[in-house]
Amino acid sequence: MKQSQLFTKTRKETPADEVSKSAQLLIRAGFVHKELAGVYSFLPLGVRVMKKIIRIIKTEMDALGGVELYLSALQDPSIWEATDRWSDATVDIWFKTKLKNDTELGLGLTHEEPLTRIMKDHISSYRDLPRYVYQFQTKFRNELRAKSGLIRTREFLMKDLYSFTATTEELEDFYEQVGKAYERIWDKFGIGDKTYKTFSSGGAFSKFSHEYQTVCEAGEDTIYLAKDKFMAVNKEVFTDEVLEDLKKKKSEFEEVRAIEVGNIFKLGTRFSEALGLTYTDEAGKTHPVVMGSYGIGPARVMATIVELYHDDKGIIWPKSVAPFDVHVVELNPKHQAPISKQADELVQELERQGIEVLYDDRELTPGQKFADSDLIGIPVRVVVSEKTVKAGKFEVKERGSSTVEHVTAASIIKEVT
């Protein structure tokens, strides 16, 4: 992609209405646009990062046996009334609307109810189980106070996976499989060493659920992390009773701030009983289906990565989710043909090797180009200039490093791939 064709522009000024560093940098670098409090549009660079994040998650969900679907955002109140989750007194973050005929609808804040109803058409026997289905879909939550940029929004993309099993034992087994898949996902994002499976409230479903919390000063959650790093507990359940269950003492933990990037819940038969999702076993006896749900917020992950990986110049994307692999910066103020030729040939060769390139062909000063490159944060910057043409080598610098190397195109390809 030529940067001259990329319609987005970087900003020097920090958005006055953003407190979080991730939101400031993502807006300044042209990844997102703020529409209103808690609502963001994703611009071309942001879409590329989101697609990388989604691809990593999708790969792991497919490996679990998950099948992708896409559910509607508009919600029928009747199924939510059946589970006692339609009333604002019970769930106070609904966005509700009405049809022209005055029929009330909701905008989906999660999808246990509608999916449970769908599965009634597809599960009736033990032979139909287990089933694992997931989606990437927009959720709407009428948060009293949207804050921290993409970390807490009113409209956001969610990966939600749902499991349908015959027994609690099968749920337990799949629950552990998802936990291991999540750990692989965090590692691929570059946040695995800072992300912990955290005991949290199971609500009405089970004694505990688990969150995946990434330790970060910008986090809005407080967790207690064991000093040996093998256990974490959310502040909301950090009680003497829970610690006794976990066979731990308060002195073994330290308080830290964190961002919740994912969660897993054992739903049991809460929704299947309410909505009549049952199966018949081999003996002909009817049972409610056992369920679980497993969420990851891709946009929240994006913000978390930026909170962890940036410096005073801009973002430092991990290679796995960077919008491009290489940023080729052409310095050619006199419009010399040999420089443009070398830059074009390098870009073509990199792209032939499957390397994604952002090519800065704009007529700006070197300082402006380098500042934009640092702000956008692509892992490798390659400079093509009069000096490189004469030397027959390119100036290469990794984002976050002060070292500049002079190497051939073959060396760049080897380093990036």
C-alpha positions as CSV (number, residue, x, y, z in Angstrom):
1,M,0.0,0.0,0.0
2,K,1.3,3.4,-0.9
3,Q,1.1,5.9,1.9
4,S,0.1,8.6,-0.5
5,Q,-3.1,6.6,-1.2
6,L,-3.9,6.1,2.5
7,F,-6.4,8.8,3.2
8,T,-5.8,8.9,7.0
9,K,-3.4,11.5,8.4
10,T,-1.4,11.5,11.6
11,R,-1.9,14.1,14.3
12,K,0.7,15.9,16.4
13,E,-1.7,17.0,19.1
14,T,-3.0,14.7,21.7
15,P,-6.8,14.4,21.9
16,A,-8.0,16.5,24.8
17,D,-10.9,14.2,25.7
18,E,-8.8,11.0,25.9
19,V,-7.1,10.0,29.1
20,S,-5.8,6.5,28.1
21,K,-2.5,6.4,26.3
22,S,-3.7,3.7,23.9
23,A,-6.7,5.9,22.8
24,Q,-4.4,8.9,22.3
25,L,-1.9,7.0,20.2
26,L,-4.5,5.1,18.2
27,I,-6.3,8.3,17.3
28,R,-3.1,10.3,16.6
29,A,-1.7,7.5,14.4
30,G,-4.9,7.2,12.4
31,F,-6.0,3.7,13.5
32,V,-9.4,4.8,15.0
33,H,-11.8,7.7,14.9
34,K,-13.8,8.7,18.0
35,E,-17.5,9.2,17.1
36,L,-18.7,9.9,20.6
37,A,-18.0,8.7,24.1
38,G,-17.6,5.0,24.0
39,V,-18.0,4.7,20.3
40,Y,-15.1,4.4,17.8
41,S,-14.8,3.8,14.1
42,F,-11.9,1.7,12.8
43,L,-9.8,3.3,10.0
44,P,-7.8,1.3,7.4
45,L,-4.8,0.8,9.7
46,G,-7.0,-0.2,12.6
47,V,-8.9,-2.6,10.4
48,R,-5.7,-4.3,9.4
49,V,-4.7,-4.8,13.1
50,M,-8.2,-6.0,14.0
51,K,-8.0,-8.6,11.2
52,K,-4.7,-9.9,12.5
53,I,-6.1,-10.2,16.0
54,I,-9.3,-11.9,14.7
55,R,-7.3,-14.3,12.6
56,I,-5.2,-15.5,15.6
57,I,-8.3,-16.0,17.7
58,K,-10.2,-17.7,14.9
59,T,-7.4,-20.2,14.3
60,E,-7.5,-21.3,17.9
61,M,-11.3,-21.5,18.0
62,D,-11.4,-23.6,14.8
63,A,-8.7,-25.9,16.4
64,L,-11.1,-26.5,19.3
65,G,-13.7,-27.8,16.9
66,G,-15.6,-24.5,16.9
67,V,-17.9,-23.6,14.0
68,E,-18.4,-20.0,13.1
69,L,-21.8,-18.3,12.8
70,Y,-23.2,-14.8,13.0
71,L,-26.2,-13.9,15.1
72,S,-28.5,-10.8,14.8
73,A,-27.9,-7.7,16.9
74,L,-31.7,-7.0,17.2
75,Q,-33.1,-9.1,20.0
76,D,-36.6,-10.5,20.7
77,P,-37.5,-9.6,24.3
78,S,-39.5,-12.8,24.9
79,I,-36.4,-15.0,25.2
80,W,-34.7,-12.6,27.6
81,E,-37.9,-12.4,29.7
82,A,-37.7,-16.2,30.0
83,T,-34.3,-15.9,31.6
84,D,-35.2,-12.8,33.7
85,R,-32.6,-10.7,31.8
86,W,-34.9,-8.2,30.0
87,S,-35.9,-6.0,32.9
88,D,-33.7,-2.9,33.4
89,A,-33.9,-3.7,37.1
90,T,-32.0,-6.9,36.4
91,V,-29.7,-5.8,33.6
92,D,-29.2,-2.1,33.5
93,I,-27.0,-1.7,30.4
94,W,-29.6,-2.5,27.7
95,F,-29.9,-0.4,24.6
96,K,-33.6,-0.7,23.7
97,T,-35.5,0.5,20.7
98,K,-38.9,0.2,19.1
99,L,-40.3,-0.8,15.7
100,K,-42.8,1.5,13.9
101,N,-45.6,-0.6,15.3
102,D,-44.3,0.1,18.8
103,T,-42.9,-3.4,19.4
104,E,-39.9,-3.2,21.7
105,L,-36.6,-4.7,20.7
106,G,-33.1,-4.8,22.3
107,L,-29.6,-4.5,20.8
108,G,-27.7,-7.6,21.8
109,L,-25.3,-7.2,24.8
110,T,-24.5,-10.9,24.7
111,H,-26.0,-13.9,22.9
112,E,-26.7,-16.8,25.3
113,E,-30.5,-16.5,24.8
114,P,-30.8,-16.3,21.1
115,L,-28.2,-19.0,20.4
116,T,-29.9,-21.3,23.0
117,R,-33.2,-20.9,21.1
118,I,-31.5,-21.6,17.8
119,M,-29.9,-24.8,19.1
120,K,-33.3,-26.1,20.0
121,D,-33.8,-26.7,16.3
122,H,-30.5,-28.6,16.1
123,I,-30.0,-30.5,19.3
124,S,-32.5,-33.2,20.5
125,S,-30.3,-36.3,21.0
126,Y,-27.1,-37.2,22.8
127,R,-25.8,-37.9,19.2
128,D,-26.1,-34.2,18.5
129,L,-23.6,-33.3,21.3
130,P,-21.1,-31.8,21.9
131,R,-21.4,-28.6,19.8
132,Y,-19.1,-25.6,19.9
133,V,-20.1,-22.4,18.0
134,Y,-18.6,-19.0,18.0
135,Q,-19.0,-15.6,16.3
136,F,-17.3,-12.2,16.0
137,Q,-20.2,-9.8,16.5
138,T,-20.9,-6.2,17.6
139,K,-22.3,-5.9,21.1
140,F,-24.1,-2.9,22.6
141,R,-23.9,-2.0,26.2
142,N,-25.4,1.2,27.7
143,E,-22.5,1.8,30.1
144,L,-23.2,4.7,32.5
145,R,-19.7,5.9,31.9
146,A,-17.6,4.9,28.9
147,K,-13.9,5.4,29.7
148,S,-10.3,4.3,29.0
149,G,-10.7,4.6,25.2
150,L,-11.3,1.1,23.6
151,I,-11.1,-0.6,27.0
152,R,-14.7,0.2,28.0
153,T,-17.0,1.2,25.1
154,R,-20.7,1.2,24.4
155,E,-20.3,-0.5,21.0
156,F,-17.6,-3.1,20.5
157,L,-16.7,-6.3,18.7
158,M,-16.7,-9.5,20.7
159,K,-15.6,-13.1,20.0
160,D,-18.1,-15.2,21.9
161,L,-17.8,-19.0,21.9
162,Y,-20.5,-21.2,23.4
163,S,-20.3,-24.8,24.3
164,F,-23.2,-27.3,24.4
165,T,-22.4,-30.6,26.1
166,A,-24.3,-33.5,27.6
167,T,-22.6,-33.6,31.0
168,T,-20.9,-31.3,33.5
169,E,-17.7,-33.5,33.1
170,E,-17.7,-32.7,29.4
171,L,-18.1,-29.0,30.1
172,E,-15.2,-29.2,32.6
173,D,-13.0,-30.8,30.0
174,F,-13.8,-28.3,27.3
175,Y,-13.5,-25.4,29.7
176,E,-9.8,-26.5,30.3
177,Q,-9.2,-26.8,26.6
178,V,-10.4,-23.2,26.0
179,G,-8.2,-22.0,28.8
180,K,-5.1,-23.6,27.1
181,A,-6.2,-22.1,23.8
182,Y,-6.5,-18.7,25.4
183,E,-3.0,-19.0,26.8
184,R,-1.7,-19.7,23.2
185,I,-3.6,-16.6,22.0
186,W,-2.1,-14.3,24.6
187,D,1.4,-15.6,23.7
188,K,0.7,-14.9,20.0
189,F,-0.4,-11.3,20.9
190,G,2.8,-10.8,22.8
191,I,1.0,-10.4,26.2
192,G,1.2,-13.9,27.5
193,D,3.9,-13.1,30.1
194,K,1.6,-10.4,31.6
195,T,-1.8,-12.1,31.4
196,Y,-3.1,-14.3,34.2
197,K,-6.1,-16.6,34.6
198,T,-7.9,-14.9,37.4
199,F,-10.5,-16.2,39.8
200,S,-13.7,-14.1,39.7
201,S,-17.3,-14.4,40.6
202,G,-19.3,-17.1,38.9
203,G,-22.5,-15.2,39.6
204,A,-25.6,-17.4,39.5
205,F,-23.8,-20.0,37.3
206,S,-21.0,-21.4,39.4
207,K,-18.8,-20.6,42.4
208,F,-16.1,-19.2,40.2
209,S,-15.6,-18.1,36.7
210,H,-12.3,-17.0,35.3
211,E,-11.1,-13.8,33.7
212,Y,-7.9,-13.3,31.8
213,Q,-6.3,-10.2,33.2
214,T,-3.3,-8.4,31.7
215,V,-1.3,-6.6,34.3
216,C,-1.1,-3.0,33.2
217,E,-1.1,0.3,35.2
218,A,-3.8,1.7,32.8
219,G,-6.1,-1.1,33.8
220,E,-9.5,-0.3,35.4
221,D,-9.6,-3.6,37.3
222,T,-7.8,-4.4,40.6
223,I,-6.6,-8.0,41.0
224,Y,-4.4,-9.7,43.5
225,L,-1.5,-11.5,41.9
226,A,0.3,-14.2,43.9
227,K,3.9,-13.3,44.3
228,D,5.0,-16.6,42.7
229,K,2.8,-15.5,39.7
230,F,0.9,-18.8,39.6
231,M,-2.5,-17.4,40.8
232,A,-4.6,-14.3,40.5
233,V,-7.8,-13.3,42.2
234,N,-10.2,-10.4,41.3
235,K,-10.7,-7.9,44.0
236,E,-14.5,-8.6,44.1
237,V,-13.9,-12.2,45.4
238,F,-10.7,-11.6,47.4
239,T,-12.2,-12.6,50.7
240,D,-11.1,-14.8,53.5
241,E,-13.6,-17.5,52.5
242,V,-12.3,-17.6,48.9
243,L,-8.7,-17.6,50.0
244,E,-9.4,-20.5,52.3
245,D,-10.9,-22.4,49.3
246,L,-7.8,-21.6,47.3
247,K,-5.5,-22.6,50.2
248,K,-3.8,-19.2,50.1
249,K,-3.0,-16.4,52.5
250,K,-3.4,-12.7,51.8
251,S,0.2,-12.1,52.5
252,E,1.0,-14.2,49.4
253,F,-0.5,-11.7,47.0
254,E,0.2,-8.2,45.8
255,E,-2.3,-5.7,44.5
256,V,-2.0,-4.7,40.8
257,R,-4.0,-3.0,38.1
258,A,-5.1,-5.0,35.1
259,I,-7.2,-5.1,32.0
260,E,-9.6,-7.9,31.4
261,V,-9.0,-9.2,27.9
262,G,-11.1,-12.4,28.1
263,N,-13.3,-14.5,30.3
264,I,-14.7,-18.1,30.5
265,F,-17.9,-19.1,32.3
266,K,-19.5,-22.4,33.2
267,L,-23.2,-21.6,32.5
268,G,-24.4,-25.0,33.4
269,T,-28.2,-25.5,32.7
270,R,-29.2,-21.9,33.5
271,F,-30.2,-21.0,30.0
272,S,-31.1,-24.4,28.6
273,E,-33.7,-25.0,31.4
274,A,-35.2,-21.6,31.0
275,L,-35.6,-21.9,27.2
276,G,-36.2,-25.6,27.0
277,L,-33.0,-26.8,25.3
278,T,-32.9,-30.5,26.1
279,Y,-31.5,-33.8,24.7
280,T,-32.5,-37.4,25.0
281,D,-29.9,-39.9,26.3
282,E,-29.4,-43.5,25.2
283,A,-32.0,-44.7,27.6
284,G,-34.6,-42.2,26.3
285,K,-34.4,-39.9,29.3
286,T,-34.5,-36.2,28.8
287,H,-31.9,-33.8,30.2
288,P,-31.1,-30.1,29.9
289,V,-28.0,-29.3,27.8
290,V,-25.0,-28.1,29.8
291,M,-23.5,-24.9,28.5
292,G,-20.5,-22.7,28.8
293,S,-19.5,-19.3,27.3
294,Y,-16.0,-17.9,26.4
295,G,-15.3,-14.3,25.4
296,I,-12.5,-12.2,24.0
297,G,-12.7,-8.5,23.1
298,P,-10.5,-7.9,20.0
299,A,-10.6,-4.1,20.3
300,R,-9.8,-4.3,24.0
301,V,-6.9,-6.5,23.1
302,M,-5.7,-3.9,20.6
303,A,-5.8,-1.2,23.3
304,T,-4.0,-3.4,25.8
305,I,-1.2,-4.2,23.4
306,V,-0.7,-0.4,22.8
307,E,-0.8,0.3,26.5
308,L,2.0,-2.2,27.0
309,Y,4.0,-1.5,23.8
310,H,4.7,2.1,23.2
311,D,7.3,4.8,23.9
312,D,7.3,8.6,23.7
313,K,7.4,8.5,19.9
314,G,4.4,6.2,19.3
315,I,3.2,2.6,19.1
316,I,5.5,-0.4,19.0
317,W,3.4,-3.2,17.4
318,P,4.4,-6.9,18.0
319,K,5.0,-8.5,14.6
320,S,2.0,-10.8,14.9
321,V,-0.6,-8.0,14.9
322,A,1.2,-5.1,13.2
323,P,-0.7,-3.5,10.3
324,F,2.2,-4.1,8.0
325,D,5.5,-6.0,8.3
326,V,7.7,-3.4,6.8
327,H,7.6,0.4,6.4
328,V,9.6,1.4,3.3
329,V,10.4,5.1,3.5
330,E,11.6,6.8,0.4
331,L,13.7,10.0,0.9
332,N,13.8,11.6,-2.5
333,P,13.3,15.4,-2.3
334,K,14.9,16.0,-5.7
335,H,12.7,13.3,-7.4
336,Q,15.7,11.4,-8.6
337,A,14.6,8.4,-10.8
338,P,17.2,5.9,-9.4
339,I,15.9,6.4,-5.9
340,S,12.3,5.8,-6.9
341,K,13.4,2.8,-9.0
342,Q,15.2,1.3,-6.1
343,A,12.2,1.8,-3.7
344,D,9.7,0.4,-6.2
345,E,11.9,-2.7,-6.9
346,L,12.4,-3.3,-3.2
347,V,8.6,-3.0,-2.5
348,Q,7.8,-5.4,-5.3
349,E,10.4,-7.9,-4.1
350,L,9.2,-7.8,-0.5
351,E,5.6,-8.3,-1.7
352,R,6.5,-11.2,-3.9
353,Q,7.8,-12.9,-0.8
354,G,4.5,-12.4,1.0
355,I,5.7,-9.5,3.1
356,E,3.1,-6.7,3.8
357,V,4.5,-3.3,3.0
358,L,3.5,0.3,3.7
359,Y,5.4,2.4,1.2
360,D,5.9,6.0,2.2
361,D,6.1,7.7,-1.2
362,R,4.8,11.1,0.1
363,E,6.5,14.4,-0.6
364,L,7.3,15.3,3.0
365,T,10.6,16.0,4.9
366,P,12.6,13.1,6.3
367,G,11.7,14.4,9.8
368,Q,8.0,14.2,9.1
369,K,8.3,10.8,7.6
370,F,10.3,9.4,10.4
371,A,8.0,10.9,13.0
372,D,5.0,9.3,11.3
373,S,6.8,6.0,11.0
374,D,7.6,5.9,14.7
375,L,4.0,6.9,15.6
376,I,2.4,4.2,13.5
377,G,4.8,1.6,14.9
378,I,5.4,-0.9,12.1
379,P,8.1,-3.4,13.3
380,V,10.7,-2.7,10.6
381,R,11.6,0.6,8.8
382,V,13.6,0.5,5.6
383,V,15.0,3.8,4.2
384,V,15.6,4.2,0.5
385,S,17.6,7.4,-0.3
386,E,20.4,8.8,-2.4
387,K,22.9,7.3,0.1
388,T,21.4,3.8,-0.1
389,V,21.4,3.9,-3.9
390,K,25.1,4.7,-3.9
391,A,25.9,2.1,-1.3
392,G,23.8,-0.6,-2.8
393,K,22.3,-1.4,0.6
394,F,19.3,-0.2,2.6
395,E,19.1,1.5,6.0
396,V,17.1,-0.8,8.3
397,K,15.9,0.0,11.8
398,E,13.6,-2.0,14.1
399,R,10.9,0.0,15.9
400,G,12.0,0.6,19.4
401,S,15.7,0.1,18.6
402,S,18.2,2.8,18.1
403,T,20.5,0.6,16.0
404,V,20.5,1.3,12.2
405,E,21.9,-1.5,10.0
406,H,22.9,-1.3,6.3
407,V,21.8,-4.5,4.6
408,T,20.7,-6.0,1.3
409,A,17.2,-6.8,0.2
410,A,17.9,-10.5,0.7
411,S,18.8,-9.8,4.4
412,I,15.6,-7.8,4.9
413,I,13.5,-10.7,3.6
414,K,15.4,-13.2,5.8
415,E,14.9,-11.0,8.9
416,V,11.2,-10.3,8.3
417,T,10.2,-13.8,7.3
